[in-house]
Amino acid sequence: MRPINPPAACRPVTHRRHTVLVAALLLAAALASQAATPAKRQKPKAKAKPPAHATHAARQAATASTGPSYAQRPDAMALAREIAERHGLDPAWTQTQLAAAHRAPAVERLIMPPPAGTAKNWAAYRARFVEPARVQAGVAFWDAQARWLDAAHARYGVPPEVVVGIIGVETYYGRMTGGFRVLDALATLSLDFPTGRKDRSPFFRDELGQFLALARREGIDPANVKGSFAGAIGLGQFMPGSINRYAVDFDGDGHVDMVANPADVIGSVAHYLAEHGWQRDLPTHFGVKPPVDTAARASLLATDILPSWRAAQLAEHGAELDAAGQAHGGPLALVELQNGDAAPSYIAGTTNFYAVTRYNWSAYYALAVIDLGRAVAAQRQLAR
């Protein structure tokens, strides 16, 4: 990542800059406990995210039922001591927090990949996000936050439609921010990561430490913070570590609020993309026809979403780029999106497409973000 040095009004979170975040998290937790219907879950951002294949709405609706406490687990207490040492926390306080955590069976289910043989379907995936109600909600969000979207574009080079697309896919513009206790989710994935997929417990152990360190600094009760099944928090679904590394005080009020302040969320999303390689004025992708020859196509697809081929190299393998793609001088990736039993779809992704996938490691996710943002922009233009 290339570090950037934003002005004072846009600087990243420091140990003293979470007062509003704290208040907003506590308020969100209180409201969630009073709600007649459970908050809904959203896949996490950062960041190393859970896969995007599970049904978005179903995950959002998952209720955080809990199992036994971790108070009597020696491995939990050992982890608490490790976290305390790593983050300079009081060991007794850290052990008390983990003792209050509960194993969450729903978290273990939701982190799992789909059943073997489940066909990916880009058209169906896209339809879940690029639909009239969400597009209209995006227009309302854009209209209300145009000032900050324009400011983020000017500062970081990320167009409004990309930020709007991310927030729309992540949380339906704040309607689906998560109903799990973050403490339970992160403890479960740290100590009881399910078998049957690649073990990511080290990542979640780090996030648990980041979360407890944040809570301790700001004097909040970790048990009161709600988020996604993987521990992501707020309107933009940042993981705790990403809040510490990438969140910015975009409105310059001296605080960072990733839960209830759209200005900070918008600036932080744009800052995150900029830190992960976003380039101003570069398209995210171009149209392309894949090679007819299966071996040539397989060769190009071997690099997956990582841009690794020049336009001339794609042509040498038999791929046909559109005119804009042929004129592009940077690296490209031939990206395949499966459509169940129908023929796959293909795009040629640029480094900006790859930057969007840093928010969630999925070409399906990234293109849904891009298409939703474009649909919102088009609808907003029609309404004028």
Beta strands, then each sheet from edge to edge (+ up, - down):
strand 1: 180-181
strand 2: 226-227
strand 3: 285-289
strand 4: 320-321
strand 5: 333-339
strand 6: 342-349
sheet 1: 1+ 2-
sheet 2: 4+ 3- 6+ 5-
end
